[in-house]
């Protein structure tokens, strides 16, 4: 989905990007692979850098967002 084709979704996309950066970035440029809620423990995160999946797809999504809005 291109942001230019769907301007009505811009606010929703911006909120999602803000949430991702606040909740899933654990080091600058490194993102949590998974956040799960586990009974009695709470939030459980997998912070193993998985470049082929988590890092690569997150980088692509954020790059596309910023290239369309800047």
Buried (B, 14 or more C-beta within 10 A) or exposed (E): EEBEEEEEEBEEBEEEBEEBEEEBBEEEEBBBBEEEEEEEEEEEEEBEBBEEEBBEEBEEBBEEBEEEEE
